[in-house]
Amino acid sequence: VSGPLGETVRRVAIAGSTGSVGTQALDVVEACPDRFELVALLAGRASEALVRQARALRPRLVVVAKGDEVPVLRAALPSSIEVLAGDEGISALVDVAEVVLNAVVGFAGLPVTLEALGAGRRLALANKESLVAAGPVVRRARERGGGELVPVDSEHAALHQCLRAGRGPQEVARLVVTASGGPFRNRSAAELRDVRVQDALAHPTWRMGAKITVDSSTLMNKGLELIEAHELFDVPYEHLDVLVHPQSVIHALVEFTDGAVIAQLAAADMRLPIGYALGWPERLDRAFSRVDLAQLGRLDFEPPDRERFRCLALAEQAARLGGSAPTWLNAANEVAVAAFLEGRLSWLKIPAVVEEVLGRWDGGMLGGLDDVLEADRTARRHAAEAVASLGEAA
Ligand SMILES: NC(=O)c1ccc[n+]([C@@H]2O[C@H](COP(=O)([O-])OP(=O)(O)OC[C@H]3O[C@@H](n4cnc5c(N)ncnc54)[C@H](OP(=O)(O)O)[C@@H]3O)[C@@H](O)[C@H]2O)c1
C-alpha cells in the first residue's frame, strides 16, 4: 500500500503496549495512518488497559506473557482478534509485522529483541536491558537474521541522527549522551539518605515507567545507556561519555575527528524518537512538540558526579569487565530497584546491592543465549541475598 508521499504503509507490532513508551507509540501509529498500520499488541498481563487498546484499535493479534491469561482475553475480545501467549505469541507477532517496537521493560524484553532481529525485521528498540544483558547474543541474532536495529531511546535516536553528519566510524572521535541528572542532582550526599519512593518517581523532565524513572534517579540509566551505545554503534568505551544537561533539550552529541560537534535538540517527548525509529529513513511529516530556544534562554551542562551517583561508575566498571558482567549488573539492578519500589531497600542501598553482586561476578563469558539466562539467574540469586542482608528488614 502506498501513502500520499509514496512511502509504504508499514505493519507495526507494539510489545509493551500498555506502558509509557507503548502508549506513546500507539499515539504515533494512530496519528499517522498513512504511514503505519497496527497489527499486533503484546503486554505482560491481560489488563483492562490491554483489552481497551485491542477493542479500540483492532489489531490482528494480541499476545500476553502467560498462557493462563489467554482465556480471559479471548472472552473479552472479538473473535476476529487472535490471542496467543509466550514464545508462540512472540513469534506470531514478529511474523505479522514489518516493524516491531520493543517497549517491554527489563530483561523480560529479550525474547522480543532476539525473535525480531532473528526473523530479519526492523526492531525499533526501547528495551535497552536486552542489549545490556545480552549484547553479543543480540549482535549474532542481528547478523544471522539480517534484522535492522533502530534505537528508540531518545539519546540513541539522537546519536543515530548526529552520526548521519559523518562518513563513518573513522571520522567519529566521541559520542556523548546527555543526562538530566534526575530529581536528586542538587541533593547532598547526606540528603540522599532520606529519599522516598515518591521522590525518586518525580522526574524533572520525563514522564516514564517506574523502573526507568528510578534508574534515572540513580544514574544507572546513563550507565545502561553507555553499554547500549557501545552495542548499537560499535564504539569503544573510551570514546563514550556522559554530560549532565538539566533541561533535556540536547539528547546527544557526536564529536567528529576535526573537532566539529553535531548535537540533536528536541523537546522531551518520546513520540519523536518513536516516530523516527518507526519511519526511518523518512521523517514523519508532523511534529508532536517543538523546542523554543528563545523561550528557554539558556542550556546548562556539568559533568556527572560519580561519587554521589555510584551506579554510573558501577555500570562503567561492568562494561570494562565485559563477558557476562553487564548481564550481572542489569539483573542486580532490576532486583534492587524492585526491592526499592516495594519498600524493602533504601535508595542508597541500590548501588550497594549492585556492587555486592558485581564483586561476586564469576568471570563468565556469553557464548550463547543459555549463558545469558544462566548469568541472569545466578546474579538475581546473589542480588536477592544482598537485598536480604542490606535491606530494611535486616
Ligand atoms: N518511558 C520512557 O520514556 C522510556 C524512554 C527510553 C527508554 N525506555 C525503555 O523502554 C522500556 C519500557 O519502559 P516504560 O517506561 O514504557 O515501561 P513501563 O511503563 O513500565 O511499561 C512496561 C511494559 O512492559 C510490559 N511487560 C512487563 N513485563 C512483561 C513481560 N514479562 N512480558 C511482556 N510484557 C511485559 C508491561 O505490560 P503490563 O502493563 O501488562 O505489565 C508494559 O506494557 C524500558 O526498557 C525502558 O528503559 C523508556
The ligand as an SDF file (V2000), in Angstrom:
LIG
                    3D

 48 52  0  0  0  0  0  0  0  0999 V2000
    9.3800    5.5470   29.3920 N   0  0  0  0  0  0  0  0  0  0  0  0
   10.2540    6.1800   28.6420 C   0  0  0  0  0  0  0  0  0  0  0  0
   10.1050    7.3620   28.3650 O   0  0  0  0  0  0  0  0  0  0  0  0
   11.4630    5.4490   28.1220 C   0  0  0  0  0  0  0  0  0  0  0  0
   12.4490    6.1740   27.4460 C   0  0  0  0  0  0  0  0  0  0  0  0
   13.5470    5.4830   26.9120 C   0  0  0  0  0  0  0  0  0  0  0  0
   13.6300    4.0990   27.0580 C   0  0  0  0  0  0  0  0  0  0  0  0
   12.6790    3.4280   27.7380 N   0  0  0  0  0  0  0  0  0  0  0  0
   12.7950    1.9760   27.8820 C   0  0  0  0  0  0  0  0  0  0  0  0
   11.6240    1.3930   27.3400 O   0  0  0  0  0  0  0  0  0  0  0  0
   11.2620    0.2240   28.0760 C   0  0  0  0  0  0  0  0  0  0  0  0
    9.8290    0.3770   28.5860 C   0  0  0  0  0  0  0  0  0  0  0  0
    9.8070    1.4590   29.5080 O   0  0  0  0  0  0  0  0  0  0  0  0
    8.4310    2.0750   30.0430 P   0  0  0  0  0  0  0  0  0  0  0  0
    8.8070    3.2330   30.8620 O   0  0  0  0  0  0  0  0  0  0  0  0
    7.4810    2.2460   28.9000 O   0  0  0  0  0  0  0  0  0  0  0  0
    7.9410    0.8830   30.9910 O   0  0  0  0  0  0  0  0  0  0  0  0
    6.5010    0.6580   31.6580 P   0  0  0  0  0  0  0  0  0  0  0  0
    5.6920    1.8930   31.5750 O   0  0  0  0  0  0  0  0  0  0  0  0
    6.7420    0.0410   32.9810 O   0  0  0  0  0  0  0  0  0  0  0  0
    5.8220   -0.4340   30.6790 O   0  0  0  0  0  0  0  0  0  0  0  0
    6.3390   -1.7290   30.5880 C   0  0  0  0  0  0  0  0  0  0  0  0
    5.5860   -2.5460   29.5690 C   0  0  0  0  0  0  0  0  0  0  0  0
    6.1870   -3.8560   29.5450 O   0  0  0  0  0  0  0  0  0  0  0  0
    5.1500   -4.8310   29.7210 C   0  0  0  0  0  0  0  0  0  0  0  0
    5.7060   -6.0140   30.3710 N   0  0  0  0  0  0  0  0  0  0  0  0
    6.1870   -6.1250   31.6280 C   0  0  0  0  0  0  0  0  0  0  0  0
    6.6050   -7.3900   31.8590 N   0  0  0  0  0  0  0  0  0  0  0  0
    6.3800   -8.0850   30.7210 C   0  0  0  0  0  0  0  0  0  0  0  0
    6.5990   -9.4330   30.3230 C   0  0  0  0  0  0  0  0  0  0  0  0
    7.1120  -10.3390   31.1550 N   0  0  0  0  0  0  0  0  0  0  0  0
    6.2600   -9.7990   29.0670 N   0  0  0  0  0  0  0  0  0  0  0  0
    5.7150   -8.9030   28.2170 C   0  0  0  0  0  0  0  0  0  0  0  0
    5.4870   -7.6110   28.5290 N   0  0  0  0  0  0  0  0  0  0  0  0
    5.8100   -7.2130   29.7740 C   0  0  0  0  0  0  0  0  0  0  0  0
    4.1060   -4.1400   30.5750 C   0  0  0  0  0  0  0  0  0  0  0  0
    2.8750   -4.8290   30.4830 O   0  0  0  0  0  0  0  0  0  0  0  0
    1.7940   -4.7870   31.7260 P   0  0  0  0  0  0  0  0  0  0  0  0
    1.1770   -3.4310   31.6870 O   0  0  0  0  0  0  0  0  0  0  0  0
    0.8490   -5.8620   31.3740 O   0  0  0  0  0  0  0  0  0  0  0  0
    2.5940   -5.0510   32.9710 O   0  0  0  0  0  0  0  0  0  0  0  0
    4.1080   -2.7660   29.9030 C   0  0  0  0  0  0  0  0  0  0  0  0
    3.3690   -2.8100   28.7120 O   0  0  0  0  0  0  0  0  0  0  0  0
   12.3060    0.0840   29.1930 C   0  0  0  0  0  0  0  0  0  0  0  0
   13.3150   -0.7900   28.7630 O   0  0  0  0  0  0  0  0  0  0  0  0
   12.8700    1.4930   29.3200 C   0  0  0  0  0  0  0  0  0  0  0  0
   14.2040    1.5020   29.7820 O   0  0  0  0  0  0  0  0  0  0  0  0
   11.6040    4.0690   28.2780 C   0  0  0  0  0  0  0  0  0  0  0  0
  1  2  1  0
  2  3  2  0
  2  4  1  0
  4  5  1  0
  4 48  2  0
  5  6  2  0
  6  7  1  0
  7  8  2  0
  8  9  1  0
  8 48  1  0
  9 10  1  0
  9 46  1  0
 10 11  1  0
 11 12  1  0
 11 44  1  0
 12 13  1  0
 13 14  1  0
 14 15  2  0
 14 16  1  0
 14 17  1  0
 17 18  1  0
 18 19  2  0
 18 20  1  0
 18 21  1  0
 21 22  1  0
 22 23  1  0
 23 24  1  0
 23 42  1  0
 24 25  1  0
 25 26  1  0
 25 36  1  0
 26 27  1  0
 26 35  1  0
 27 28  2  0
 28 29  1  0
 29 30  1  0
 29 35  2  0
 30 31  1  0
 30 32  2  0
 32 33  1  0
 33 34  2  0
 34 35  1  0
 36 37  1  0
 36 42  1  0
 37 38  1  0
 38 39  2  0
 38 40  1  0
 38 41  1  0
 42 43  1  0
 44 45  1  0
 44 46  1  0
 46 47  1  0
M  CHG  2   8   1  16  -1
M  END
$$$$
